[in-house]
Amino acid sequence: MKIHARRTSLLLIFFIIFICSGTAGELQSPRVKVENFTVYDINGKRHLFYDLFRGLPKDGVVILNFTSIHCRPCRKEIPELVSIARTAGNRVGLICIYLEHGVQVSENASSLGVADRAYVDLFGNIKRKFDIKRVPLTFIIGRDYTIQSRIDGYSAENIKKIEHLVSLQ
């Protein structure tokens, strides 16, 4: 009985060490590949998500930002994301998906300088696919369509995190 208890204790200790070592964290959170989906630009033209990655090099990433015209933090965040993408050159793409549609989206996107990278979620399918509860919400997605990071909300700390993640690519 004592041998069985010691063996169980040793296994438990090894399991705890394994979890704390970082290896377990990598195993628990593998990169998830985003399935292709339909998105519409602010002029109503249909696109496939994967097609928006054209022109990115193999080590490129896309900053996928979910936003809303009614979100004040979003209006602060988008110009900073534009700056990050511009600084990184052709290695980083920026896609802004508005959760609403209409003339107001076009006006908002134009005023923020993202009219050429603004898309709308006409039917709410994308919102459900990414489980969006609130905005802003940003994903860093690799050229292989895998989610590399999810950043919830806007803050100076989150902008620095995005800059760091983009610079690692």
HUBEL-V412120 format. One record per residue. N is the residue number from 0. PHI is phi as a letter, one per 40 degrees, with the letter a starting at -180 (999 if undefined). Layout:
N & PHI
N & PHI
This chain:
0 & 999
1 & c
2 & c
3 & c
4 & c
5 & c
6 & c
7 & c
8 & c
9 & c
10 & c
11 & c
12 & c
13 & c
14 & c
15 & c
16 & c
17 & c
18 & c
19 & c
20 & c
21 & g
22 & c
23 & c
24 & c
25 & c
26 & c
27 & c
28 & b
29 & c
30 & c
31 & c
32 & c
33 & c
34 & c
35 & c
36 & a
37 & c
38 & b
39 & b
40 & c
41 & c
42 & c
43 & g
44 & c
45 & c
46 & b
47 & c
48 & d
49 & d
50 & c
51 & c
52 & c
53 & d
54 & g
55 & c
56 & c
57 & d
58 & c
59 & c
60 & b
61 & b
62 & c
63 & b
64 & b
65 & c
66 & a
67 & a
68 & c
69 & c
70 & c
71 & c
72 & d
73 & c
74 & c
75 & c
76 & c
77 & d
78 & d
79 & c
80 & c
81 & c
82 & c
83 & c
84 & c
85 & c
86 & c
87 & c
88 & g
89 & c
90 & c
91 & b
92 & b
93 & b
94 & b
95 & b
96 & b
97 & c
98 & c
99 & b
100 & a
101 & h
102 & c
103 & c
104 & c
105 & c
106 & c
107 & c
108 & c
109 & c
110 & c
111 & c
112 & g
113 & b
114 & d
115 & c
116 & b
117 & b
118 & b
119 & b
120 & b
121 & d
122 & b
123 & g
124 & c
125 & c
126 & d
127 & c
128 & d
129 & c
130 & f
131 & c
132 & b
133 & a
134 & b
135 & c
136 & b
137 & b
138 & b
139 & b
140 & b
141 & c
142 & c
143 & c
144 & g
145 & c
146 & c
147 & c
148 & a
149 & b
150 & b
151 & c
152 & g
153 & b
154 & a
155 & c
156 & c
157 & c
158 & c
159 & c
160 & c
161 & c
162 & d
163 & c
164 & c
165 & c
166 & c
167 & c
168 & c
